[in-house]
Amino acid sequence: MPVNNAINKVITEVPTAGAVPLWDTNANLSASNLLNGFQTRARVNFTQYVLTVASPGFQQFTGSGAGDEVLMPLTSTLALGQTFTLLNSSSGSLNIRDSTDTNTIYANLPAGFAVVLVCILQSGATAASWYIATVVRPVVEGTFTPTFTFSTVGDLSVSYSTQTGIYRQFPTPTGSMVWMYGILSCTPTYTTAGNQPRIVATGAPGNISPSNSILIMPVAQGINFGAGNTYAFLQGAGSSDIFTLCAQGTTKTAGTAFNMTAAANFTSGTALQLYWEGWYRSG
């Protein structure tokens, strides 16, 4: 129960403005919120941001930089369970290393990500002294504008009636997973264009990795598949936002792109109706 003391303050287990907190019988301390200190640092190229036991628990990094890094506090000065939250609000990745600048604790924290590090060992200067409790980034939702093209553009002209693209980007420690849905209704006209037919997802997360990520196409009207091909799919065409139109079936090897100069899978002036959906990794 609340009691008064020599400094004329109430001592209580219940959070009360102006009172002195008291641990309960289980050594727990109650509060509406326990607030870490906050510090913002503007990144500078090839700079070391040295944290100590006295550094605020929340560290934000802004601006841009290259070759710079965060050095975590000397673990022997910390309490077990002591945490630091590092938020990379800058435009580039950020390396996090131990107090001696010998070992990497977290490599290349991506822009827009935050990481929570917990001291679990009061000795040593390796990543083993730290536990990566959380790596977070908000889920990003957006739209993109799909277009149709060939790897050899030539005199290609495309008339569009529908260009719909939706994506959701989910963070991972080494990049992100992207769910994509697209609809493309168009009519390509050409005489010299050819080779690989492609959909460019302008505005969607690029840097597709691995580059052979596959998205299923439940609707692919206007394409001459040829005998033995039963369905179409999109395959990532490298670290970009480009997907190649492919076919699957008895007469084509999985992952083999349509060859426009040999198979005439498309006809100039024929309307295309393409729908696709699936997941790929970005980063």
FENNORRA-V190221 format. One line per field, one symbol per residue. phi: phi as a letter, one per 30 degrees, with the letter a starting at -180 (. if undefined). psi: psi as a letter, one per 40 degrees, with the letter a starting at -180 (. if undefined). burial: 1 if it has 16 or more other C-alpha atoms within 10 Angstrom, else 0. A space follows every 10 residues. Layout:
phi: ???
psi: ???
burial: ???
This chain:
phi: .dbcbdchbd cbdcebeicc dbdddciccc adaccddbbc bddbehcccc cbdcdedccc cbibabicac cdddddccce jdcbcccccd cbdbdbbddc hcbdcbchdd eicbbcccdc bcaibbdddb cddabbaddc cabbcdbcab dcdhcebbcc cbbbbbbbcc dbdclacbcb bbbbcabdba bcdliddbcc cdjdechdbd dceccdcdbb djcddiejcc acacbecjda ccbcdbbbld cbdejddecd dcchdbbeic dcbbbaalcb ccj
psi: iiiiadefih hiehhhheih ihiaeefihi idihhiihhh hhihhfihhh iideiiehhh hiaiiheiih hiihdeeiih ehihhhhgea eiihihiide fdihdhhfhi heiihhhhhe hfiifieeei hgdhhiiihh iaiihiihii dhdbfhhhhi dhghhhihhh iidebihhhi hihhhihhhi deiaahiihh gheihafhhi efihhihdhg iehgdihehd iiihhhfaga fhhhhiihad eiihehihhd edefeihheh iihhiiiaii hh.
burial: 0000000001 1111100011 1100000001 0000000000 0011000111 1100101111 1101100111 1111100100 0011111111 0111111110 1001110011 1111111111 1100111011 1000111000 0011111111 0000011100 0111111111 1110111111 1111111110 0011111111 1101111110 1111111001 0110100010 0111111101 1111111100 0100101111 0001011000 1111111111 111
